[in-house]
Amino acid sequence: MTGTAWTFQPTADPDIRAMVVAELYRHTVDGRPAWKLRALGQGWADGLDGLARAYGVDVE
């Protein structure tokens, strides 16, 4: 695959203090491992505390 390009422009909201821009993970294609990249753009106004809670981390 040549010439492949992508663009991603996350929100410019000044209230967003933490953001997951993309996920990079291994995936199986035809029985062979391959890498996948998925653009997310999920943001949290309560910063890293909100991000951690979204992934199941208990934050005091």
N, CA and C atoms as an extended XYZ file, in Angstrom:
180
Properties=species:S:1:pos:R:3:atomname:S:1:resname:S:1:resid:I:1 pbc="F F F"
N         0.848       -1.163        0.000 N   MET     1
C         0.000        0.000        0.000 CA  MET     1
C         0.906        1.242        0.000 C   MET     1
N         0.854        2.004       -1.042 N   THR     2
C         1.665        3.222       -1.117 CA  THR     2
C         0.763        4.430       -1.292 C   THR     2
N         1.254        5.561       -0.851 N   GLY     3
C         0.498        6.796       -1.020 CA  GLY     3
C        -0.675        6.944       -0.070 C   GLY     3
N        -0.725        6.123        0.978 N   THR     4
C        -1.821        6.207        1.928 CA  THR     4
C        -1.562        7.346        2.913 C   THR     4
N        -2.557        8.197        3.089 N   ALA     5
C        -2.432        9.315        4.029 CA  ALA     5
C        -3.751        9.513        4.745 C   ALA     5
N        -3.677       10.090        5.926 N   TRP     6
C        -4.897       10.406        6.657 CA  TRP     6
C        -4.695       11.712        7.402 C   TRP     6
N        -5.777       12.367        7.679 N   THR     7
C        -5.729       13.586        8.473 CA  THR     7
C        -6.754       13.475        9.588 C   THR     7
N        -6.471       14.140       10.672 N   PHE     8
C        -7.364       14.139       11.818 CA  PHE     8
C        -7.208       15.468       12.526 C   PHE     8
N        -8.304       16.180       12.714 N   GLN     9
C        -8.248       17.461       13.402 CA  GLN     9
C        -9.173       17.418       14.622 C   GLN     9
N        -8.581       17.237       15.815 N   PRO    10
C        -9.408       17.197       17.018 CA  PRO    10
C       -10.016       18.569       17.311 C   PRO    10
N       -11.016       18.568       18.149 N   THR    11
C       -11.693       19.798       18.511 CA  THR    11
C       -10.738       20.808       19.137 C   THR    11
N       -11.024       22.069       18.946 N   ALA    12
C       -10.207       23.135       19.520 CA  ALA    12
C       -10.844       23.686       20.801 C   ALA    12
N       -11.684       22.894       21.453 N   ASP    13
C       -12.388       23.302       22.672 CA  ASP    13
C       -11.388       23.557       23.798 C   ASP    13
N       -11.317       24.778       24.321 N   PRO    14
C       -10.342       25.084       25.379 CA  PRO    14
C       -10.669       24.408       26.713 C   PRO    14
N       -11.880       23.867       26.879 N   ASP    15
C       -12.243       23.182       28.122 CA  ASP    15
C       -11.712       21.755       28.194 C   ASP    15
N       -11.285       21.197       27.080 N   ILE    16
C       -10.741       19.837       27.044 CA  ILE    16
C        -9.320       19.869       27.599 C   ILE    16
N        -9.096       19.087       28.669 N   ARG    17
C        -7.781       19.076       29.324 CA  ARG    17
C        -6.996       17.797       29.071 C   ARG    17
N        -7.663       16.744       28.609 N   ALA    18
C        -6.992       15.482       28.268 CA  ALA    18
C        -7.709       14.880       27.070 C   ALA    18
N        -6.956       14.202       26.200 N   MET    19
C        -7.558       13.641       24.994 CA  MET    19
C        -6.815       12.381       24.560 C   MET    19
N        -7.581       11.391       24.132 N   VAL    20
C        -7.019       10.225       23.455 CA  VAL    20
C        -7.206       10.499       21.973 C   VAL    20
N        -6.117       10.662       21.269 N   VAL    21
C        -6.174       11.023       19.861 CA  VAL    21
C        -6.337        9.789       18.985 C   VAL    21
N        -5.625        8.701       19.326 N   ALA    22
C        -5.688        7.491       18.491 CA  ALA    22
C        -5.368        6.253       19.310 C   ALA    22
N        -5.779        5.101       18.788 N   GLU    23
C        -5.427        3.800       19.360 CA  GLU    23
C        -4.606        3.032       18.329 C   GLU    23
N        -3.538        2.450       18.778 N   LEU    24
C        -2.709        1.585       17.938 CA  LEU    24
C        -2.753        0.199       18.569 C   LEU    24
N        -3.173       -0.795       17.785 N   TYR    25
C        -3.323       -2.136       18.345 CA  TYR    25
C        -3.073       -3.201       17.293 C   TYR    25
N        -2.790       -4.422       17.787 N   ARG    26
C        -2.569       -5.556       16.883 CA  ARG    26
C        -3.894       -6.203       16.546 C   ARG    26
N        -3.995       -6.655       15.332 N   HIS    27
C        -5.204       -7.242       14.787 CA  HIS    27
C        -4.778       -8.426       13.927 C   HIS    27
N        -5.617       -9.415       13.788 N   THR    28
C        -5.287      -10.576       12.958 CA  THR    28
C        -6.040      -10.494       11.632 C   THR    28
N        -5.294      -10.606       10.537 N   VAL    29
C        -5.869      -10.591        9.194 CA  VAL    29
C        -5.415      -11.865        8.493 C   VAL    29
N        -6.368      -12.708        8.110 N   ASP    30
C        -6.053      -13.978        7.451 CA  ASP    30
C        -5.050      -14.806        8.254 C   ASP    30
N        -5.212      -14.806        9.587 N   GLY    31
C        -4.357      -15.592       10.449 CA  GLY    31
C        -2.989      -14.990       10.714 C   GLY    31
N        -2.735      -13.789       10.199 N   ARG    32
C        -1.439      -13.144       10.394 CA  ARG    32
C        -1.622      -11.862       11.196 C   ARG    32
N        -0.690      -11.558       12.102 N   PRO    33
C        -0.809      -10.326       12.884 CA  PRO    33
C        -0.554       -9.091       12.016 C   PRO    33
N        -1.311       -8.044       12.288 N   ALA    34
C        -1.147       -6.771       11.590 CA  ALA    34
C        -1.443       -5.651       12.584 C   ALA    34
N        -0.953       -4.471       12.312 N   TRP    35
C        -1.211       -3.321       13.164 CA  TRP    35
C        -2.367       -2.514       12.602 C   TRP    35
N        -3.204       -1.983       13.501 N   LYS    36
C        -4.301       -1.104       13.098 CA  LYS    36
C        -4.196        0.194       13.882 C   LYS    36
N        -4.558        1.283       13.235 N   LEU    37
C        -4.589        2.593       13.866 CA  LEU    37
C        -5.996        3.141       13.714 C   LEU    37
N        -6.588        3.558       14.828 N   ARG    38
C        -7.941        4.093       14.792 CA  ARG    38
C        -7.934        5.478       15.416 C   ARG    38
N        -8.403        6.480       14.679 N   ALA    39
C        -8.517        7.839       15.203 CA  ALA    39
C        -9.726        7.918       16.127 C   ALA    39
N        -9.554        8.531       17.300 N   LEU    40
C       -10.632        8.621       18.272 CA  LEU    40
C       -11.082       10.059       18.511 C   LEU    40
N       -10.215       10.880       19.066 N   GLY    41
C       -10.573       12.259       19.377 CA  GLY    41
C       -11.504       12.395       20.566 C   GLY    41
N       -11.424       11.489       21.525 N   GLN    42
C       -12.254       11.547       22.734 CA  GLN    42
C       -11.563       12.426       23.756 C   GLN    42
N       -12.272       13.451       24.268 N   GLY    43
C       -11.668       14.368       25.226 CA  GLY    43
C       -12.416       14.431       26.539 C   GLY    43
N       -11.716       14.884       27.592 N   TRP    44
C       -12.285       15.004       28.930 CA  TRP    44
C       -11.962       16.374       29.496 C   TRP    44
N       -12.992       17.081       29.955 N   ALA    45
C       -12.807       18.393       30.567 CA  ALA    45
C       -12.173       18.267       31.953 C   ALA    45
N       -12.360       17.128       32.627 N   ASP    46
C       -11.764       16.954       33.954 CA  ASP    46
C       -10.377       16.326       33.888 C   ASP    46
N        -9.712       16.430       32.758 N   GLY    47
C        -8.312       16.052       32.608 CA  GLY    47
C        -8.034       14.572       32.714 C   GLY    47
N        -6.850       14.263       33.231 N   LEU    48
C        -6.417       12.870       33.320 CA  LEU    48
C        -7.283       12.056       34.277 C   LEU    48
N        -7.891       12.732       35.280 N   ASP    49
C        -8.810       12.011       36.174 CA  ASP    49
C        -9.966       11.411       35.379 C   ASP    49
N       -10.561       12.197       34.498 N   GLY    50
C       -11.676       11.718       33.683 CA  GLY    50
C       -11.264       10.627       32.722 C   GLY    50
N       -10.099       10.779       32.121 N   LEU    51
C        -9.580        9.760       31.203 CA  LEU    51
C        -9.361        8.448       31.958 C   LEU    51
N        -8.735        8.528       33.125 N   ALA    52
C        -8.470        7.321       33.922 CA  ALA    52
C        -9.786        6.632       34.307 C   ALA    52
N       -10.773        7.403       34.764 N   ARG    53
C       -12.062        6.816       35.140 CA  ARG    53
C       -12.727        6.121       33.946 C   ARG    53
N       -12.594        6.704       32.758 N   ALA    54
C       -13.187        6.114       31.555 CA  ALA    54
C       -12.597        4.735       31.260 C   ALA    54
N       -11.365        4.497       31.691 N   TYR    55
C       -10.716        3.206       31.477 CA  TYR    55
C       -10.734        2.335       32.733 C   TYR    55
N       -11.599        2.689       33.703 N   GLY    56
C       -11.806        1.844       34.866 CA  GLY    56
C       -10.838        2.023       36.013 C   GLY    56
N       -10.065        3.105       36.012 N   VAL    57
C        -9.115        3.348       37.095 CA  VAL    57
C        -9.816        4.132       38.200 C   VAL    57
N        -9.676        3.687       39.451 N   ASP    58
C       -10.276        4.372       40.588 CA  ASP    58
C        -9.392        5.547       40.965 C   ASP    58
N        -9.937        6.771       40.850 N   VAL    59
C        -9.185        7.988       41.149 CA  VAL    59
C        -9.812        8.655       42.366 C   VAL    59
N        -8.998        8.960       43.349 N   GLU    60
C        -9.510        9.617       44.559 CA  GLU    60
C        -9.362       11.112       44.461 C   GLU    60
